[in-house]
Amino acid sequence: MDPSWSDSMRNAGGADALGGDDDRRGATIRSRAGRLRIGVHRDTSAALSGAYPFLAEGGLDAEGVFVGHDLTSNHSFTFDPWVLYRRGLITSPNVVLAGMVGAGKSALAKSLYTRSIAFGRRVYVPGDPKGEHTPVADAVGGIAIVLGHGLPARLNPLDAGHRPAGADGAAWELQVAARRRDLIGALAETVLARPLVPVEHTAIDTALHVTVTGSGTPVLPQVVDRILTPDVDVDGRLVEDGRHVGHALRRLVAGDLQGLFDGPSTVRFDPTAPMISLDLSRVADNSTLIAVVMTCASAWMEAALADPDGGPRWVVYDEAWRLMAQPALLRRMDAQWRLARHYGIANMLIFHKLSDLDTVGDRGSAMHALAASLLANAETRVIYRQEADQLDATGRALGLTRTEALLLPTLGTGQGLWKIQNRSFVIQNQLHAEELARFDTTARMRT
C-alpha cells in the first residue's frame, strides 16, 4: 500500500477513516513491507475456459439456425450441424438432448428442426409415441402417418422403398433383398425377444425368395405362410427350423399385432416432403408393437436415407428410452448414427436423463455398449434442467466441470447447457408466440 494513500486518508478523515489507531499502524507496517505484486499469467483460451467456464467463449458465428441468446454474453446463438461440420468445428453431426419433463427440451427440438426447413433441410420422425410432432408436421406442410388398430393407414414393411435416381438395377435389387431379410429377422427377434439361430435365418431366406419370385412385391402374410408351410421341404426339417419364427411373425398378420403390416401400403413415403412423422400415440400402451412399428419405419426410411441426392435431413428419435430397450432396433439406430456423415443426416436423440443409457442392457453387455456409443458419436450434447441426484452421473458422462454440473438444477424453462465438442454455452431458447402455441405439450394440464 502506498504511504501517500495512508496520508491522504488520514488528512481526509483522521484516524477513523482507517478504522482507528490500530488499523493505521497496520497500514503503515504493510506499506513499509512494499506493494503486493502478482505475476502475470498467460495461457491459451482453451485452458482458461476450463478454469473460467462461460467467460472466454466467442460464440459459433452468425451462420446457422437461430436458437436463442447466450445467457453469459447476451449475444444471439445459432446452430446448424452441417455448417459446423463444413467449418471443421465438429466431426459428427448427431445431437443428444436430455432434460426433465417440463424443462422445454421438446420445444427446443421442434423449433430447431422446423426452422431448419427454411434452409433446405427435411425432417423424419420414425416414431412419435405421444403424437407431439403430428401438429408440427401439419403446420409445415408435411405428412403425419397415424398408425393404430382400426385406422386406415397401413404399411407394408417389405415395400422396395424409394429408389435413388441413377441406381443400378441389379445392385438395387440386391439392396432391397438384403433390407427385406434384415427386416424380417429384426421383426422376429423383437417378438421372440431373443437373437435368431442360423437355421431360422435359412427358413426366412427360403420363404422370402419363393415369395418374391412368385409375386414381385411381397407382403408379410405370404412370407409367414411359406415359413410355416414351405413349398418344397423333402424331409420336413425346414418346417421345424422355422416353426418359432413363423409363429412369432404370425402375430403381425393374424394375432394381437394384426392390421398394420399385413397388406399393401395405403400410404406412400414421399422423401421430398418437408417433414414425415409416424404417430404411434394410438399404440403407445403396447411396447412390443411400438418396437415393431419403429423397426418397420426405420426400414421404410432407409432407402430414402441412402439416396445421395436426398439432401440434409434431421432424423428425430423422441422418447428414446423406449426405443433403445429393443436390441434389433438399437442396432439399426446405431448403424444410422455411424453412417450419419455418409448419408448426410443429423440424428437427434431425445430423452429425460443420461442415466437412462445405463438402463439399456446389463453393464458390460453388447446392448449397453451400443447405447453408450450413441452418446460417444454425438459431439453436440444439450442438457436441460436435471435433478440434483443426476449431477454426478451427468458430469461423468459428459466430462462437465463442477461449475457446469452445479448449474444444471438451476436452469429455467427453455434454458440449456450446450456442449459442442469442448466448448460450453448456456442458451435460452426463444420462441415466437405461434411456435409457443404450436409446440405446447402442457395444454391438458392447464385446461
DRENMAR-605299 format. One record per residue (C-alpha): residue number from 1; x negated, y, z. Coordinates in steps of 0.02 Angstrom, whole numbers, plus 50000, padded with zeros to 5 digits. Layout:
<r nr="NUM" east="X" north="Y" up="Z"/>
...
// end
This chain:
<r nr="1" east="50000" north="50000" up="50000"/>
<r nr="2" east="49935" north="50173" up="49953"/>
<r nr="3" east="49891" north="50282" up="50106"/>
<r nr="4" east="49959" north="50435" up="50016"/>
<r nr="5" east="50128" north="50346" up="50010"/>
<r nr="6" east="50122" north="50325" up="50201"/>
<r nr="7" east="50077" north="50508" up="50223"/>
<r nr="8" east="50218" north="50565" up="50112"/>
<r nr="9" east="50342" north="50455" up="50204"/>
<r nr="10" east="50279" north="50524" up="50371"/>
<r nr="11" east="50300" north="50701" up="50310"/>
<r nr="12" east="50472" north="50664" up="50242"/>
<r nr="13" east="50545" north="50579" up="50393"/>
<r nr="14" east="50416" north="50562" up="50531"/>
<r nr="15" east="50394" north="50400" up="50624"/>
<r nr="16" east="50574" north="50347" up="50597"/>
<r nr="17" east="50552" north="50346" up="50409"/>
<r nr="18" east="50432" north="50199" up="50427"/>
<r nr="19" east="50528" north="50115" up="50566"/>
<r nr="20" east="50433" north="50187" up="50714"/>
<r nr="21" east="50254" north="50193" up="50775"/>
<r nr="22" east="50228" north="50005" up="50765"/>
<r nr="23" east="50281" north="49999" up="50585"/>
<r nr="24" east="50170" north="50148" up="50545"/>
<r nr="25" east="50020" north="50064" up="50621"/>
<r nr="26" east="50060" north="49905" up="50523"/>
<r nr="27" east="50072" north="50004" up="50362"/>
<r nr="28" east="49904" north="50085" up="50399"/>
<r nr="29" east="49823" north="49916" up="50429"/>
<r nr="30" east="49896" north="49846" up="50269"/>
<r nr="31" east="49842" north="49998" up="50171"/>
<r nr="32" east="49663" north="49979" up="50231"/>
<r nr="33" east="49661" north="49798" up="50176"/>
<r nr="34" east="49690" north="49855" up="49998"/>
<r nr="35" east="49830" north="49839" up="49874"/>
<r nr="36" east="49909" north="49669" up="49837"/>
<r nr="37" east="49854" north="49613" up="49666"/>
<r nr="38" east="49941" north="49473" up="49570"/>
<r nr="39" east="49859" north="49399" up="49417"/>
<r nr="40" east="49948" north="49399" up="49250"/>
<r nr="41" east="50013" north="49228" up="49196"/>
<r nr="42" east="50033" north="49191" up="49012"/>
<r nr="43" east="50121" north="49037" up="48942"/>
<r nr="44" east="50225" north="48978" up="48794"/>
<r nr="45" east="50410" north="49014" up="48784"/>
<r nr="46" east="50442" north="48826" up="48790"/>
<r nr="47" east="50357" north="48812" up="48960"/>
<r nr="48" east="50434" north="48972" up="49029"/>
<r nr="49" east="50609" north="48917" up="48977"/>
<r nr="50" east="50588" north="48765" up="49090"/>
<r nr="51" east="50541" north="48873" up="49239"/>
<r nr="52" east="50671" north="49006" up="49198"/>
<r nr="53" east="50813" north="48919" up="49103"/>
<r nr="54" east="50933" north="49027" up="49002"/>
<r nr="55" east="50820" north="49182" up="49016"/>
<r nr="56" east="50698" north="49161" up="48871"/>
<r nr="57" east="50814" north="49098" up="48733"/>
<r nr="58" east="50828" north="49192" up="48570"/>
<r nr="59" east="50980" north="49102" up="48500"/>
<r nr="60" east="51009" north="48997" up="48345"/>
<r nr="61" east="51026" north="49141" up="48221"/>
<r nr="62" east="51190" north="49200" up="48146"/>
<r nr="63" east="51214" north="49067" up="48012"/>
<r nr="64" east="51348" north="48940" up="48055"/>
<r nr="65" east="51523" north="48925" up="48128"/>
<r nr="66" east="51570" north="49049" up="48263"/>
<r nr="67" east="51595" north="48961" up="48430"/>
<r nr="68" east="51599" north="49100" up="48560"/>
<r nr="69" east="51475" north="49204" up="48657"/>
<r nr="70" east="51320" north="49163" up="48756"/>
<r nr="71" east="51353" north="49200" up="48940"/>
<r nr="72" east="51171" north="49240" up="48976"/>
<r nr="73" east="51139" north="49359" up="48831"/>
<r nr="74" east="51318" north="49405" up="48785"/>
<r nr="75" east="51272" north="49377" up="48602"/>
<r nr="76" east="51382" north="49283" up="48479"/>
<r nr="77" east="51345" north="49097" up="48467"/>
<r nr="78" east="51362" north="49000" up="48305"/>
<r nr="79" east="51334" north="48816" up="48269"/>
<r nr="80" east="51325" north="48705" up="48116"/>
<r nr="81" east="51230" north="48539" up="48122"/>
<r nr="82" east="51198" north="48539" up="47934"/>
<r nr="83" east="51122" north="48713" up="47941"/>
<r nr="84" east="51015" north="48668" up="48093"/>
<r nr="85" east="50956" north="48509" up="48007"/>
<r nr="86" east="50911" north="48604" up="47849"/>
<r nr="87" east="50810" north="48728" up="47952"/>
<r nr="88" east="50718" north="48587" up="48042"/>
<r nr="89" east="50788" north="48628" up="48215"/>
<r nr="90" east="50868" north="48456" up="48236"/>
<r nr="91" east="50837" north="48286" up="48159"/>
<r nr="92" east="51008" north="48211" up="48199"/>
<r nr="93" east="51174" north="48295" up="48159"/>
<r nr="94" east="51276" north="48196" up="48286"/>
<r nr="95" east="51361" north="48281" up="48434"/>
<r nr="96" east="51412" north="48216" up="48606"/>
<r nr="97" east="51545" north="48315" up="48700"/>
<r nr="98" east="51590" north="48274" up="48881"/>
<r nr="99" east="51697" north="48362" up="49009"/>
<r nr="100" east="51829" north="48342" up="49143"/>
<r nr="101" east="52014" north="48342" up="49098"/>
<r nr="102" east="52070" north="48521" up="49075"/>
<r nr="103" east="51894" north="48592" up="49053"/>
<r nr="104" east="51926" north="48638" up="48871"/>
<r nr="105" east="51823" north="48509" up="48776"/>
<r nr="106" east="51966" north="48461" up="48658"/>
<r nr="107" east="51994" north="48643" up="48613"/>
<r nr="108" east="51809" north="48662" up="48575"/>
<r nr="109" east="51808" north="48509" up="48462"/>
<r nr="110" east="51962" north="48567" up="48366"/>
<r nr="111" east="51901" north="48745" up="48346"/>
<r nr="112" east="51731" north="48684" up="48287"/>
<r nr="113" east="51793" north="48564" up="48153"/>
<r nr="114" east="51939" north="48671" up="48092"/>
<r nr="115" east="51828" north="48825" up="48071"/>
<r nr="116" east="51704" north="48715" up="47977"/>
<r nr="117" east="51836" north="48678" up="47844"/>
<r nr="118" east="51817" north="48856" up="47779"/>
<r nr="119" east="51633" north="48815" up="47748"/>
<r nr="120" east="51674" north="48664" up="47640"/>
<r nr="121" east="51671" north="48530" up="47775"/>
<r nr="122" east="51802" north="48393" up="47787"/>
<r nr="123" east="51865" north="48304" up="47942"/>
<r nr="124" east="51901" north="48121" up="47975"/>
<r nr="125" east="51980" north="48064" up="48139"/>
<r nr="126" east="51981" north="47873" up="48127"/>
<r nr="127" east="52082" north="47854" up="48287"/>
<r nr="128" east="52183" north="47979" up="48390"/>
<r nr="129" east="52252" north="47887" up="48543"/>
<r nr="130" east="52351" north="48037" up="48607"/>
<r nr="131" east="52409" north="48112" up="48444"/>
<r nr="132" east="52324" north="48278" up="48484"/>
<r nr="133" east="52249" north="48300" up="48311"/>
<r nr="134" east="52411" north="48274" up="48213"/>
<r nr="135" east="52474" north="48456" up="48227"/>
<r nr="136" east="52299" north="48516" up="48185"/>
<r nr="137" east="52296" north="48410" up="48026"/>
<r nr="138" east="52467" north="48479" up="47977"/>
<r nr="139" east="52408" north="48657" up="48007"/>
<r nr="140" east="52255" north="48644" up="47894"/>
<r nr="141" east="52346" north="48555" up="47752"/>
<r nr="142" east="52275" north="48384" up="47794"/>
<r nr="143" east="52353" north="48213" up="47816"/>
<r nr="144" east="52406" north="48134" up="47982"/>
<r nr="145" east="52450" north="47949" up="47968"/>
<r nr="146" east="52558" north="47894" up="48114"/>
<r nr="147" east="52545" north="47706" up="48145"/>
<r nr="148" east="52661" north="47605" up="48255"/>
<r nr="149" east="52793" north="47470" up="48257"/>
<r nr="150" east="52947" north="47518" up="48157"/>
<r nr="151" east="52861" north="47661" up="48067"/>
<r nr="152" east="52845" north="47664" up="47876"/>
<r nr="153" east="52656" north="47687" up="47870"/>
<r nr="154" east="52560" north="47527" up="47836"/>
<r nr="155" east="52376" north="47500" up="47800"/>
<r nr="156" east="52303" north="47358" up="47701"/>
<r nr="157" east="52128" north="47345" up="47777"/>
<r nr="158" east="52072" north="47240" up="47628"/>
<r nr="159" east="52100" north="47378" up="47500"/>
<r nr="160" east="51948" north="47409" up="47391"/>
<r nr="161" east="51948" north="47590" up="47451"/>
<r nr="162" east="51882" north="47746" up="47369"/>
<r nr="163" east="51760" north="47707" up="47229"/>
<r nr="164" east="51623" north="47837" up="47210"/>
<r nr="165" east="51605" north="47915" up="47039"/>
<r nr="166" east="51474" north="47827" up="46936"/>
<r nr="167" east="51468" north="47672" up="47046"/>
<r nr="168" east="51406" north="47518" up="46953"/>
<r nr="169" east="51546" north="47392" up="46928"/>
<r nr="170" east="51453" north="47235" up="46985"/>
<r nr="171" east="51371" north="47323" up="47132"/>
<r nr="172" east="51538" north="47396" up="47184"/>
<r nr="173" east="51621" north="47225" up="47184"/>
<r nr="174" east="51483" north="47157" up="47295"/>
<r nr="175" east="51503" north="47303" up="47417"/>
<r nr="176" east="51691" north="47277" up="47426"/>
<r nr="177" east="51670" north="47090" up="47455"/>
<r nr="178" east="51543" north="47119" up="47594"/>
<r nr="179" east="51653" north="47251" up="47676"/>
<r nr="180" east="51803" north="47134" up="47674"/>
<r nr="181" east="51705" north="46991" up="47751"/>
<r nr="182" east="51637" north="47104" up="47887"/>
<r nr="183" east="51809" north="47175" up="47924"/>
<r nr="184" east="51897" north="47007" up="47941"/>
<r nr="185" east="51756" north="46945" up="48051"/>
<r nr="186" east="51767" north="47101" up="48159"/>
<r nr="187" east="51956" north="47085" up="48175"/>
<r nr="188" east="51940" north="46904" up="48227"/>
<r nr="189" east="51806" north="46945" up="48355"/>
<r nr="190" east="51915" north="47085" up="48427"/>
<r nr="191" east="52066" north="46972" up="48450"/>
<r nr="192" east="51964" north="46823" up="48512"/>
<r nr="193" east="51857" north="46935" up="48624"/>
<r nr="194" east="51700" north="46837" up="48577"/>
<r nr="195" east="51573" north="46825" up="48434"/>
<r nr="196" east="51611" north="46707" up="48291"/>
<r nr="197" east="51510" north="46548" up="48262"/>
<r nr="198" east="51436" north="46507" up="48090"/>
<r nr="199" east="51570" north="46382" up="48040"/>
<r nr="200" east="51704" north="46514" up="48071"/>
<r nr="201" east="51615" north="46634" up="47956"/>
<r nr="202" east="51615" north="46497" up="47823"/>
<r nr="203" east="51802" north="46473" up="47844"/>
<r nr="204" east="51831" north="46660" up="47820"/>
<r nr="205" east="51717" north="46672" up="47667"/>
<r nr="206" east="51801" north="46524" up="47583"/>
<r nr="207" east="51978" north="46586" up="47614"/>
<r nr="208" east="51936" north="46764" up="47559"/>
<r nr="209" east="51852" north="46704" up="47398"/>
<r nr="210" east="52001" north="46596" up="47349"/>
<r nr="211" east="52124" north="46737" up="47389"/>
<r nr="212" east="52032" north="46870" up="47288"/>
<r nr="213" east="52010" north="46751" up="47141"/>
<r nr="214" east="52196" north="46717" up="47135"/>
<r nr="215" east="52272" north="46888" up="47171"/>
<r nr="216" east="52147" north="47029" up="47147"/>
<r nr="217" east="52185" north="47142" up="47296"/>
<r nr="218" east="52212" north="47026" up="47445"/>
<r nr="219" east="52323" north="47055" up="47596"/>
<r nr="220" east="52296" north="46979" up="47767"/>
<r nr="221" east="52440" north="46852" up="47763"/>
<r nr="222" east="52363" north="46771" up="47609"/>
<r nr="223" east="52193" north="46755" up="47692"/>
<r nr="224" east="52269" north="46686" up="47852"/>
<r nr="225" east="52369" north="46555" up="47755"/>
<r nr="226" east="52211" north="46495" up="47666"/>
<r nr="227" east="52113" north="46488" up="47829"/>
<r nr="228" east="52247" north="46381" up="47913"/>
<r nr="229" east="52287" north="46277" up="47757"/>
<r nr="230" east="52138" north="46277" up="47636"/>
<r nr="231" east="52173" north="46236" up="47455"/>
<r nr="232" east="52026" north="46115" up="47449"/>
<r nr="233" east="51974" north="46026" up="47609"/>
<r nr="234" east="51916" north="45849" up="47573"/>
<r nr="235" east="51876" north="45790" up="47749"/>
<r nr="236" east="51984" north="45911" up="47849"/>
<r nr="237" east="51832" north="45993" up="47927"/>
<r nr="238" east="51870" north="46166" up="47854"/>
<r nr="239" east="52040" north="46169" up="47941"/>
<r nr="240" east="51961" north="46128" up="48108"/>
<r nr="241" east="51820" north="46253" up="48088"/>
<r nr="242" east="51939" north="46397" up="48051"/>
<r nr="243" east="52080" north="46350" up="48171"/>
<r nr="244" east="52041" north="46477" up="48308"/>
<r nr="245" east="52003" north="46616" up="48185"/>
<r nr="246" east="52162" north="46582" up="48086"/>
<r nr="247" east="52274" north="46587" up="48239"/>
<r nr="248" east="52188" north="46744" up="48303"/>
<r nr="249" east="52217" north="46834" up="48138"/>
<r nr="250" east="52395" north="46768" up="48132"/>
<r nr="251" east="52435" north="46890" up="48273"/>
<r nr="252" east="52410" north="47031" up="48147"/>
<r nr="253" east="52537" north="46960" up="48023"/>
<r nr="254" east="52665" north="46861" up="48125"/>
<r nr="255" east="52634" north="46897" up="48308"/>
<r nr="256" east="52637" north="47046" up="48426"/>
<r nr="257" east="52524" north="47147" up="48311"/>
<r nr="258" east="52625" north="47124" up="48152"/>
<r nr="259" east="52697" north="47261" up="48043"/>
<r nr="260" east="52545" north="47372" up="48023"/>
<r nr="261" east="52419" north="47274" up="47918"/>
<r nr="262" east="52517" north="47130" up="47841"/>
<r nr="263" east="52559" north="47202" up="47670"/>
<r nr="264" east="52507" north="47327" up="47536"/>
<r nr="265" east="52464" north="47502" up="47596"/>
<r nr="266" east="52607" north="47627" up="47596"/>
<r nr="267" east="52488" north="47774" up="47621"/>
<r nr="268" east="52337" north="47824" up="47520"/>
<r nr="269" east="52168" north="47877" up="47584"/>
<r nr="270" east="52130" north="48042" up="47497"/>
<r nr="271" east="51946" north="48087" up="47525"/>
<r nr="272" east="51975" north="48260" up="47451"/>
<r nr="273" east="52098" north="48311" up="47588"/>
<r nr="274" east="52028" north="48439" up="47712"/>
<r nr="275" east="52072" north="48325" up="47857"/>
<r nr="276" east="52134" north="48147" up="47883"/>
<r nr="277" east="52187" north="48084" up="48055"/>
<r nr="278" east="52256" north="47916" up="48111"/>
<r nr="279" east="52382" north="47947" up="48250"/>
<r nr="280" east="52382" north="47799" up="48370"/>
<r nr="281" east="52493" north="47876" up="48504"/>
<r nr="282" east="52632" north="47750" up="48467"/>
<r nr="283" east="52518" north="47602" up="48507"/>
<r nr="284" east="52413" north="47680" up="48645"/>
<r nr="285" east="52478" north="47559" up="48777"/>
<r nr="286" east="52402" north="47408" up="48687"/>
<r nr="287" east="52212" north="47413" up="48698"/>
<r nr="288" east="52191" north="47266" up="48579"/>
<r nr="289" east="52300" north="47348" up="48448"/>
<r nr="290" east="52204" north="47513" up="48463"/>
<r nr="291" east="52041" north="47419" up="48436"/>
<r nr="292" east="52113" north="47329" up="48285"/>
<r nr="293" east="52180" north="47490" up="48209"/>
<r nr="294" east="52015" north="47579" up="48237"/>
<r nr="295" east="51920" north="47434" up="48158"/>
<r nr="296" east="52034" north="47438" up="48006"/>
<r nr="297" east="52024" north="47627" up="47993"/>
<r nr="298" east="51835" north="47625" up="48002"/>
<r nr="299" east="51828" north="47501" up="47859"/>
<r nr="300" east="51956" north="47603" up="47763"/>
<r nr="301" east="51847" north="47758" up="47776"/>
<r nr="302" east="51678" north="47676" up="47748"/>
<r nr="303" east="51693" north="47680" up="47559"/>
<r nr="304" east="51728" north="47867" up="47564"/>
<r nr="305" east="51585" north="47897" up="47686"/>
<r nr="306" east="51465" north="47808" up="47569"/>
<r nr="307" east="51511" north="47921" up="47424"/>
<r nr="308" east="51357" north="48029" up="47387"/>
<r nr="309" east="51471" north="48164" up="47317"/>
<r nr="310" east="51583" north="48168" up="47471"/>
<r nr="311" east="51500" north="48321" up="47545"/>
<r nr="312" east="51475" north="48361" up="47730"/>
<r nr="313" east="51606" north="48282" up="47843"/>
<r nr="314" east="51646" north="48278" up="48028"/>
<r nr="315" east="51694" north="48106" up="48096"/>
<r nr="316" east="51778" north="48132" up="48265"/>
<r nr="317" east="51794" north="47993" up="48395"/>
<r nr="318" east="51912" north="48052" up="48532"/>
<r nr="319" east="51938" north="47958" up="48696"/>
<r nr="320" east="51778" north="47866" up="48654"/>
<r nr="321" east="51775" north="47765" up="48816"/>
<r nr="322" east="51921" north="47662" up="48749"/>
<r nr="323" east="51836" north="47628" up="48583"/>
<r nr="324" east="51665" north="47579" up="48648"/>
<r nr="325" east="51740" north="47438" up="48752"/>
<r nr="326" east="51760" north="47334" up="48593"/>
<r nr="327" east="51596" north="47254" up="48535"/>
<r nr="328" east="51642" north="47244" up="48350"/>
<r nr="329" east="51700" north="47425" up="48347"/>
<r nr="330" east="51548" north="47484" up="48444"/>
<r nr="331" east="51433" north="47403" up="48317"/>
<r nr="332" east="51523" north="47491" up="48174"/>
<r nr="333" east="51510" north="47657" up="48264"/>
<r nr="334" east="51325" north="47630" up="48296"/>
<r nr="335" east="51295" north="47592" up="48111"/>
<r nr="336" east="51383" north="47753" up="48059"/>
<r nr="337" east="51284" north="47854" up="48185"/>
<r nr="338" east="51118" north="47785" up="48124"/>
<r nr="339" east="51166" north="47819" up="47942"/>
<r nr="340" east="51235" north="47994" up="47975"/>
<r nr="341" east="51096" north="48082" up="47880"/>
<r nr="342" east="51110" north="47959" up="47736"/>
<r nr="343" east="51298" north="47987" up="47724"/>
<r nr="344" east="51286" north="48175" up="47755"/>
<r nr="345" east="51406" north="48165" up="47902"/>
<r nr="346" east="51407" north="48227" up="48081"/>
<r nr="347" east="51487" north="48112" up="48210"/>
<r nr="348" east="51568" north="48188" up="48364"/>
<r nr="349" east="51594" north="48079" up="48517"/>
<r nr="350" east="51715" north="48148" up="48648"/>
<r nr="351" east="51735" north="48078" up="48823"/>
<r nr="352" east="51751" north="48133" up="49004"/>
<r nr="353" east="51584" north="48099" up="49087"/>
<r nr="354" east="51417" north="48024" up="49040"/>
<r nr="355" east="51436" north="47886" up="49168"/>
<r nr="356" east="51570" north="47815" up="49051"/>
<r nr="357" east="51425" north="47748" up="48948"/>
<r nr="358" east="51367" north="47645" up="49098"/>
<r nr="359" east="51533" north="47551" up="49098"/>
<r nr="360" east="51504" north="47481" up="48924"/>
<r nr="361" east="51443" north="47303" up="48944"/>
<r nr="362" east="51331" north="47237" up="49081"/>
<r nr="363" east="51171" north="47331" up="49115"/>
<r nr="364" east="51036" north="47256" up="49004"/>
<r nr="365" east="51162" north="47186" up="48880"/>
<r nr="366" east="51164" north="47223" up="48694"/>
<r nr="367" east="51327" north="47322" up="48711"/>
<r nr="368" east="51254" north="47431" up="48848"/>
<r nr="369" east="51102" north="47466" up="48739"/>
<r nr="370" east="51213" north="47513" up="48592"/>
<r nr="371" east="51314" north="47635" up="48698"/>
<r nr="372" east="51153" north="47715" up="48760"/>
<r nr="373" east="51089" north="47729" up="48582"/>
<r nr="374" east="51239" north="47837" up="48534"/>
<r nr="375" east="51178" north="47967" up="48658"/>
<r nr="376" east="50998" north="47948" up="48601"/>
<r nr="377" east="51050" north="47977" up="48419"/>
<r nr="378" east="51138" north="48141" up="48461"/>
<r nr="379" east="51024" north="48292" up="48480"/>
<r nr="380" east="51169" north="48408" up="48520"/>
<r nr="381" east="51248" north="48374" up="48690"/>
<r nr="382" east="51386" north="48488" up="48754"/>
<r nr="383" east="51430" north="48465" up="48937"/>
<r nr="384" east="51584" north="48548" up="49010"/>
<r nr="385" east="51632" north="48551" up="49193"/>
<r nr="386" east="51582" north="48394" up="49291"/>
<r nr="387" east="51620" north="48336" up="49467"/>
<r nr="388" east="51481" north="48355" up="49594"/>
<r nr="389" east="51460" north="48166" up="49609"/>
<r nr="390" east="51416" north="48158" up="49423"/>
<r nr="391" east="51270" north="48278" up="49431"/>
<r nr="392" east="51130" north="48152" up="49463"/>
<r nr="393" east="51187" north="48033" up="49325"/>
<r nr="394" east="51215" north="48176" up="49202"/>
<r nr="395" east="51047" north="48256" up="49245"/>
<r nr="396" east="50953" north="48093" up="49218"/>
<r nr="397" east="51041" north="48052" up="49055"/>
<r nr="398" east="51009" north="48223" up="48979"/>
<r nr="399" east="50847" north="48273" up="49064"/>
<r nr="400" east="50927" north="48426" up="49145"/>
<r nr="401" east="50833" north="48541" up="49261"/>
<r nr="402" east="50901" north="48560" up="49437"/>
<r nr="403" east="50967" north="48731" up="49393"/>
<r nr="404" east="51061" north="48663" up="49242"/>
<r nr="405" east="51135" north="48518" up="49340"/>
<r nr="406" east="51197" north="48630" up="49481"/>
<r nr="407" east="51279" north="48742" up="49353"/>
<r nr="408" east="51399" north="48608" up="49288"/>
<r nr="409" east="51528" north="48607" up="49431"/>
<r nr="410" east="51541" north="48797" up="49423"/>
<r nr="411" east="51586" north="48809" up="49238"/>
<r nr="412" east="51756" north="48884" up="49199"/>
<r nr="413" east="51881" north="48832" up="49066"/>
<r nr="414" east="51802" north="48836" up="48894"/>
<r nr="415" east="51626" north="48857" up="48962"/>
<r nr="416" east="51493" north="48728" up="48923"/>
<r nr="417" east="51308" north="48692" up="48937"/>
<r nr="418" east="51241" north="48662" up="48762"/>
<r nr="419" east="51081" north="48559" up="48750"/>
<r nr="420" east="51011" north="48566" up="48573"/>
<r nr="421" east="50851" north="48467" up="48575"/>
<r nr="422" east="50752" north="48554" up="48714"/>
<r nr="423" east="50847" north="48718" up="48707"/>
<r nr="424" east="50986" north="48767" up="48828"/>
<r nr="425" east="51134" north="48884" up="48809"/>
<r nr="426" east="51285" north="48923" up="48917"/>
<r nr="427" east="51427" north="48962" up="48798"/>
<r nr="428" east="51605" north="49025" up="48820"/>
<r nr="429" east="51715" north="48956" up="48681"/>
<r nr="430" east="51828" north="49093" up="48612"/>
<r nr="431" east="51996" north="49051" up="48534"/>
<r nr="432" east="52116" north="49152" up="48430"/>
<r nr="433" east="52294" north="49163" up="48501"/>
<r nr="434" east="52358" north="49047" up="48364"/>
<r nr="435" east="52219" north="48922" up="48398"/>
<r nr="436" east="52258" north="48928" up="48583"/>
<r nr="437" east="52440" north="48886" up="48548"/>
<r nr="438" east="52397" north="48751" up="48421"/>
<r nr="439" east="52262" north="48666" up="48524"/>
<r nr="440" east="52355" north="48671" up="48690"/>
<r nr="441" east="52359" north="48499" up="48774"/>
<r nr="442" east="52445" north="48553" up="48936"/>
<r nr="443" east="52615" north="48608" up="48871"/>
<r nr="444" east="52708" north="48465" up="48954"/>
<r nr="445" east="52635" north="48506" up="49123"/>
<r nr="446" east="52691" north="48689" up="49110"/>
<r nr="447" east="52869" north="48663" up="49045"/>
// end
